[in-house]
């Protein structure tokens, strides 16, 4: 099952591209790097760890 590559930070609404650095929890809540650091890598929705989201392999191969 593929990840839902969300395009915006759930906290500040900043745009996040497919190959931009973003962070997700196990429920795929998505946050930008600055917000993730401000939240100490903890998801405000579930309390889980925020980890770096993998890049979309379809767009990486076309680079």
C-alpha positions in Angstrom: 0.0 0.0 0.0 1.4 3.4 -1.0 1.7 6.4 1.3 -0.7 9.2 0.8 1.8 12.0 -0.2 0.1 14.9 1.4 1.0 18.3 -0.1 0.7 20.6 2.9 1.9 20.7 6.5 -1.0 20.0 8.9 0.2 22.6 11.4 1.2 25.7 9.3 -0.3 24.8 5.9 3.1 25.2 4.1 3.4 23.5 0.8 5.3 20.2 0.7 6.5 18.8 -2.6 6.9 15.1 -3.4 10.7 15.3 -2.9 10.7 17.9 -0.1 11.7 16.9 3.4 8.6 16.1 5.3 7.8 14.1 8.5 5.0 11.6 9.1 3.7 9.5 12.0 2.2 6.0 11.7 -1.2 7.6 10.7 0.5 9.6 7.9 -0.1 13.0 9.6 2.3 15.2 7.7 4.4 18.1 8.9 7.2 20.3 7.5 10.7 20.3 9.0 10.4 23.6 11.0 7.1 22.4 12.6 8.4 19.0 13.3 11.4 20.5 15.2 9.2 22.8 17.2 7.1 19.8 18.2 10.2 17.7 19.2 9.4 15.1 16.5 6.1 14.1 18.3 2.8 14.1 16.4 0.3 16.4 18.2 -2.6 14.2 17.0 -1.5 10.7 18.2 1.6 11.3 20.3 3.6 9.1 18.0 7.1 9.7 16.7 7.5 11.8 13.5 10.0 10.3 11.1 11.3 11.5 7.7 8.9 10.7 4.9 10.4 8.7 2.0 10.7 10.4 -1.3 8.3 9.4 -4.1 10.3 6.9 -6.2 8.5 7.9 -9.4 9.7 11.5 -9.2 13.2 10.6 -7.9 13.8 8.4 -11.0 12.9 11.2 -13.3 15.4 13.6 -11.8 
